[in-house]
Structures are given as structure tokens and as C-alpha cells.
Amino acid sequence: RKQNPTNEPKHTEPHKSELSRKVDTGSILTQILATSCPMTVGEVVGLSKDIAGELQDLLKVQKPETTSSTVVYMEERGRPVITVPVEVNGRKVQAIIDSGSEINILNSCGYQQATCLPIDKS
């Protein structure tokens, strides 16, 4: 069957009865949660798909919102790297000097050139 083209957008609304359109499910759920009544939870949830859905949403575990964020600011100074010629076991290599460093690092290639000894990887 061929449909006539229209320029009006379709508004898709869920199917509801006249009574359910007049009822504010949020306020009913608030009243149910605040009122003592001789009904089982199953009976209350079974009354309405909307109430069951809202109750389910209320019971979902949610990730708490973070109120603070960490901001890191790094200033790029563009200073040149300090290199100096160093002699290790009679062999000269270029070394980078970092006055704030807590450890000294030498890559395997530089170590081999400077010492000619095998690296103990154990």
C-alpha cells in the first residue's frame, strides 16, 4: 500500500488510556512510598507499568557525582637538555644531566658501548 508523503513530522507518543493520562505517576509513587498500606509490593508494582518502571529507576545503583576535579598545569619551558661527555671504563659516551633525578638510567645500547659487559637481566 502506498502512503501519501507529508511534511509534518510524526509525533510518537506511548499508548496511554484516558485515565493514565490524567494520573501523575510520580506523585502516586511518592504517596505509595510514604504511606503504610495493607498491600504487598508485588500488588503495587503489578498495578502499573509506569509505577514499576519508576520504582525500578529509583532502585538502580548510580555512580555518585564528583564535586571536585583535579587540574594539572604544566608549563613548557623549552629549555635544552644538558648533555656532557662522560668516560666509563675508558670509553666516552654522551650523558644527559638531570639535577632533579633520583635514579640514574642508562639504556642497554649505551651500557654495551660503555662497558662491553653482558647485561644481567635476572
N, C-alpha and C positions, 0 to 999 in steps of 0.2 A: 504494500500500500504506500503510495507517495504522499509525503507530508508537505504542507504548504510552508514555504520559508517565511520566517518572521524576524524582525529586527529586535524584538523585545527579548531581553534575557529571561531565562526560565528561573523562577524562584522555587527552589526545592526546600520545602519545609516538611518536617516529620509529620506523619499522620497522627492526629490527636482528635479525641472526642470533644464535643462541646463542653462537657463537664471538666475534662482535664485542661482545657484552655483557660478556664476560669479559676483554676486552683493554682496557688503559688506553692510549688513543691518544696522550695527552700524553707518557707515559714512552717509548713507542715512538718518537715523533718526536724526543725528546731523544736517545735512543740512536742513531737514524739520523744525526742531525746531528753527533754526537760520534764516530761510528765510520767508519772507512775501509772501504768495501765495493766489490767489483767489479760495481757496478750503475750504470746510468745514472739520472739524476734522473727522467727520464720513466718508467722502470720503477718506481721507488719511489713516485712520485706516482700512477701508474696502479694501484697495489695497492689503495688505499682512498680512498673519497670523503672520509672523515673526515681522513685524513692530508693529502690535497690541500687541503682547506679550512683546516686548521690552518697548513699551510705558507703558504698564500695570506695568512692573517691575519698571520703573522709578517713577511711581506714588505711589508705595507701601510705607507705613509708615515704617520706620526702626528704631529700637532701637539704640540710639547713643552709640558709643563705649566708654567705660570708660578708661580714660587715667591714672588714679591712682588707686591703691588698698590699702586697709588697712591691715596691717600685725600686728598681735598681738603676742607678745612673752611673754610667762610665764615661769619663772624659777621655777622648782620644787626644793624646798629646803629640803623636807623630815624631817622637824622639828616635834617633838612630840607635841601633843595637850596638853595644860596646863589644868589640872583638879584639883580642890580643893574641899574639903568637905565644904558645906555651911549648915547653920542651918536656916530653915524657919519655924516660928511658933513652935519652939521646935522640929522640925523634921529635920534629917540630909539627905542631898542629895548631889550628886556629880555635880559640876558645871564646865562648860568649860569657861575659861577666854580668851576673845579676846580683847586685848587692843585697837584695831582699830575699834571695833564695835560701831555703832551709836545707835543701839537699843538692848534691852535685850529680848531674846526669851526663852520661857520655853514650852516644849511640854505638851500636855494635860495630859499624864500619869504622868509626873514629877510634874505637878501642883496639880493633885489629891493626889499624895503621900505626897507632902509637905504641903498642906493646908487642905485637906479633905472638901473643899468647892465646890459647883457646879460651872460649868463654864457658864458665861453669854454669849451666842452666838448671842445676838441681835445686 
